Every structure is written in structure tokens, then in C-alpha cells.
Amino acid sequence: MGSKKRSSWSKQKAEFAAGLDDFSGMDDIFAREEAHRERASADHEAARRRKACESKNRYASRAEAEENLAWCEHNGKRGLSVYQCPYCDGWHLTSHPWDE
């Protein structure tokens, strides 16, 4: 336990304040963390785009996508739906429910 003398307390306070100078690099740590989060967010968005758009067949119109949907159902693939892609504005098929 530290001393209760006022002079001792002032000395400890001064040492503590001087030690804070060692944390001047904290700004750099926060900047690196923010940059890391931005990269992670960009990577996540790229993965979503790959999954939702780039890995699928793109159809120029809804009619073309629905024609392909009918062909798939005729050949035994059920449960598909058509949606307009928010990335490319083309049309894709999905097996997940899609709210229109």
C-alpha cells in the first residue's frame, strides 16, 4: 500500500502522468484496428457478392430467368425462385426464399 503523505502522493501522480506518455502510440493502435475492421467489412461484402451474384448464371430479363426456372422444374429441380440481383441488376435463380 502506498504512503498517505501528500508529497509521496504527488510524486506517484507525477510518475503516473509521465507513464502516460508511453501510451502515445494508442492512437496508432486504434487506427490499425479501424483499418482492420474496414478491410474485414470489404472482404465480407466481396464474399456476399461472390455468393449472391458472381457464382450464378445471370439472365438479362425476368422472363428469361423464369423460362430457365420452368426448365429446371421440368427436370426435377423444385423449390427455386427468381430474383433481381442488387449487384448486377440481372436476374438469378435461388433455392432460398426471396421476398419481392
Backbone bond lengths (Angstrom), bond angles and torsions (degrees), N, CA, C in turn:
res aa  C-N    CA-C-N  psi(-1)  N-CA   C-N-CA  omega(-1)  CA-C   N-CA-C  phi
1 M - - - 1.431 - - 1.520 108.68 -
2 G 1.340 116.34 138.95 1.454 121.18 -177.54 1.516 112.63 -73.71
3 S 1.302 114.81 165.52 1.463 121.64 179.63 1.522 109.92 -71.15
4 K 1.325 115.60 152.06 1.463 120.61 178.44 1.526 111.52 -95.45
5 K 1.321 118.06 -0.22 1.447 120.93 179.99 1.529 109.09 -68.00
6 R 1.338 114.52 140.72 1.454 120.24 -178.47 1.526 111.33 -61.64
7 S 1.321 118.28 -38.75 1.468 121.09 -179.32 1.529 110.18 -67.27
8 S 1.322 116.46 -37.40 1.453 119.95 178.76 1.531 110.02 -68.11
9 W 1.331 115.79 -39.84 1.459 120.53 179.97 1.527 110.00 -64.84
10 S 1.326 118.34 -41.58 1.457 122.69 178.36 1.520 110.58 -62.85
11 K 1.340 116.20 -40.01 1.466 120.11 178.97 1.528 110.21 -64.37
12 Q 1.350 116.37 -44.10 1.463 120.01 179.40 1.527 110.85 -63.78
13 K 1.321 116.06 -38.98 1.454 120.61 178.97 1.524 110.12 -63.97
14 A 1.326 117.32 -42.45 1.463 121.48 178.87 1.521 110.56 -64.55
15 E 1.336 117.78 -41.02 1.466 121.01 177.98 1.532 110.72 -64.14
16 F 1.337 115.02 -39.47 1.455 119.30 178.77 1.528 110.20 -64.23
17 A 1.326 117.12 -46.62 1.466 121.63 179.74 1.522 110.72 -61.37
18 A 1.330 116.78 -39.68 1.465 120.25 178.37 1.525 110.15 -65.65
19 G 1.319 116.69 -35.29 1.462 120.90 178.86 1.514 112.90 -67.94
20 L 1.335 116.64 -23.74 1.465 119.57 178.44 1.519 111.84 -65.39
21 D 1.328 116.38 -25.49 1.455 119.78 177.85 1.530 110.92 -61.40
22 D 1.317 116.42 -26.57 1.463 120.48 178.91 1.533 111.26 -67.77
23 F 1.331 116.84 -18.86 1.462 120.85 -178.11 1.525 112.24 -96.85
24 S 1.327 117.26 14.37 1.459 119.49 179.29 1.522 110.57 -64.05
25 G 1.322 118.15 -19.75 1.461 121.97 177.95 1.514 113.22 -79.01
26 M 1.321 117.71 0.36 1.467 120.33 -179.93 1.520 111.39 -63.09
27 D 1.345 117.09 -32.87 1.458 119.56 177.86 1.522 110.10 -58.96
28 D 1.324 116.06 -40.04 1.460 121.16 178.84 1.527 110.90 -64.36
29 I 1.309 116.63 -39.64 1.469 120.76 179.09 1.520 109.99 -63.00
30 F 1.335 116.88 -44.17 1.461 120.26 179.87 1.525 111.03 -66.63
31 A 1.326 117.21 -38.26 1.462 120.79 178.52 1.531 110.59 -65.02
32 R 1.334 116.44 -41.82 1.476 119.78 178.05 1.514 110.77 -64.64
33 E 1.328 117.48 -39.97 1.465 121.20 178.90 1.526 110.40 -63.69
34 E 1.324 116.98 -43.04 1.471 120.76 178.43 1.528 110.48 -63.09
35 A 1.324 117.17 -42.08 1.465 120.87 178.23 1.529 110.26 -63.68
36 H 1.326 116.36 -39.73 1.467 120.80 177.73 1.528 110.38 -62.08
37 R 1.318 117.17 -44.68 1.470 120.69 179.83 1.519 111.26 -63.95
38 E 1.329 117.61 -39.02 1.464 120.60 178.44 1.527 110.98 -65.11
39 R 1.339 116.79 -41.99 1.480 120.03 177.27 1.517 110.80 -63.83
40 A 1.333 117.26 -42.62 1.458 120.98 -179.98 1.523 110.52 -63.67
41 S 1.315 117.00 -39.70 1.463 121.11 178.56 1.528 110.75 -65.29
42 A 1.326 116.85 -42.65 1.464 120.89 178.16 1.525 110.86 -64.65
43 D 1.318 117.40 -41.37 1.471 121.20 177.84 1.523 110.86 -63.64
44 H 1.330 116.95 -40.18 1.462 121.92 179.39 1.533 110.06 -64.10
45 E 1.322 116.46 -44.40 1.463 120.53 179.79 1.526 110.68 -65.26
46 A 1.324 117.57 -38.85 1.471 120.73 177.36 1.526 110.69 -64.06
47 A 1.319 117.41 -39.30 1.469 120.75 178.42 1.527 110.62 -66.57
48 R 1.329 117.15 -40.05 1.474 120.47 176.87 1.522 110.58 -62.47
49 R 1.334 116.59 -43.05 1.466 120.61 179.82 1.527 110.34 -63.34
50 R 1.336 116.54 -43.34 1.468 120.49 178.57 1.518 110.66 -58.81
51 K 1.323 116.18 -45.44 1.459 120.74 -176.73 1.524 112.08 -71.47
52 A 1.322 117.67 -41.82 1.459 121.44 -174.67 1.519 113.53 -83.13
53 C 1.317 117.96 -22.69 1.461 119.54 -171.95 1.524 113.46 -131.85
54 E 1.308 116.62 -61.54 1.460 120.87 -167.76 1.524 114.10 -67.25
55 S 1.327 117.70 -23.14 1.462 119.93 -178.93 1.531 111.89 -92.05
56 K 1.330 117.21 3.69 1.465 120.76 -176.04 1.522 111.39 -116.27
57 N 1.342 114.73 160.30 1.454 120.03 173.21 1.518 108.58 -71.12
58 R 1.329 115.83 138.26 1.460 121.12 179.68 1.520 108.38 -106.09
59 Y 1.326 115.30 134.09 1.450 121.58 177.39 1.523 108.15 -114.31
60 A 1.334 115.88 141.70 1.463 121.10 -174.77 1.531 112.67 -72.50
61 S 1.320 117.28 -27.22 1.463 119.63 -177.83 1.523 110.11 -139.69
62 R 1.308 115.01 163.42 1.458 120.67 176.96 1.529 110.23 -63.43
63 A 1.334 115.51 -39.81 1.468 119.80 -179.62 1.529 111.05 -60.63
64 E 1.315 116.60 -42.38 1.468 120.57 178.58 1.531 110.58 -64.12
65 A 1.322 117.64 -41.50 1.462 121.45 179.10 1.526 110.51 -65.97
66 E 1.336 116.97 -41.49 1.465 120.08 179.02 1.530 111.57 -67.61
67 E 1.319 116.61 -32.85 1.472 120.10 175.49 1.530 109.56 -63.12
68 N 1.321 116.90 -43.38 1.462 121.01 178.12 1.518 110.92 -67.64
69 L 1.333 117.38 -36.41 1.456 122.31 176.11 1.529 110.32 -60.18
70 A 1.331 116.87 -44.32 1.470 121.37 178.59 1.524 110.27 -62.65
71 W 1.328 116.98 -40.61 1.468 120.95 178.84 1.531 109.59 -62.45
72 C 1.346 116.60 -43.12 1.469 120.80 179.62 1.529 110.55 -62.75
73 E 1.336 117.18 -43.99 1.465 120.39 179.50 1.526 111.15 -65.12
74 H 1.334 116.78 -37.26 1.460 121.34 177.90 1.537 110.26 -62.82
75 N 1.326 116.29 -32.07 1.463 121.22 -178.98 1.527 113.16 -95.14
76 G 1.329 117.03 15.44 1.458 120.30 170.95 1.516 116.73 98.77
77 K 1.301 118.64 -3.05 1.475 120.60 179.68 1.526 108.17 -91.29
78 R 1.315 116.54 108.94 1.463 121.93 -177.12 1.539 110.51 -106.84
79 G 1.315 115.44 163.55 1.459 120.72 173.56 1.515 114.94 84.03
80 L 1.320 118.41 14.31 1.458 120.33 178.09 1.527 109.88 -90.76
81 S 1.306 115.81 157.59 1.458 120.95 173.42 1.525 108.50 -141.68
82 V 1.316 114.51 166.35 1.461 122.54 -177.15 1.521 108.45 -106.14
83 Y 1.337 116.95 142.33 1.469 119.83 174.63 1.515 110.33 -147.67
84 Q 1.324 114.76 152.89 1.461 120.03 175.65 1.518 108.15 -87.75
85 C 1.308 115.48 129.71 1.461 121.91 -175.52 1.529 111.38 -75.23
86 P 1.328 117.55 129.97 1.465 119.99 177.44 1.525 112.64 -73.94
87 Y 1.328 117.92 -13.11 1.463 121.20 -178.21 1.525 112.47 -91.17
88 C 1.336 117.22 -45.42 1.466 120.15 -173.75 1.526 113.45 -114.23
89 D 1.318 117.19 -4.87 1.467 123.58 -176.34 1.522 112.86 61.73
90 G 1.323 116.48 11.86 1.459 120.49 172.21 1.520 108.67 -86.41
91 W 1.327 116.35 -170.94 1.460 121.74 -179.93 1.518 109.30 -119.28
92 H 1.326 116.70 142.23 1.461 123.25 -179.41 1.520 109.59 -133.77
93 L 1.328 115.11 166.20 1.459 121.99 171.85 1.517 107.87 -105.42
94 T 1.318 115.61 146.02 1.457 120.62 176.65 1.517 110.25 -140.72
95 S 1.313 116.70 153.47 1.449 121.11 175.07 1.528 110.76 -96.16
96 H 1.321 116.66 -3.10 1.458 121.66 178.21 1.515 109.73 -93.50
97 P 1.320 117.86 144.82 1.471 119.54 176.92 1.508 110.20 -57.84
98 W 1.300 116.63 139.04 1.468 121.25 -177.33 1.515 107.98 -128.43
99 D 1.323 116.16 124.53 1.459 120.94 177.40 1.520 108.81 -83.83
100 E 1.297 115.12 129.12 1.467 118.35 179.37 1.503 110.95 -100.74
